[in-house]
């Protein structure tokens, strides 16, 4: 699907000192989690986004799931900070 189509890859450390990867394709940045999901499962349906099951920036495929925006907000509002 996306192999070889990226203009840039960007590795950075966020405020929580977690490593993040974003990919730049056709004037748009996408997260590495989104890239992984789509490479293994196909296009993400409209209205869904990739969620990290363990609420940690852990981009292993088994830690990714699709949720609607509303489900993701609800899930994250219930977690302890």
Secondary structure, DSSP 4 states (H G I P E B T S, - for coil): --TT--SEEEEEE-TTS-EEEEEEETTEEEEHHHHHHHHHH-PPPTTEEEEETTSS----GGGEEEEEHHHHHHHHHSS--
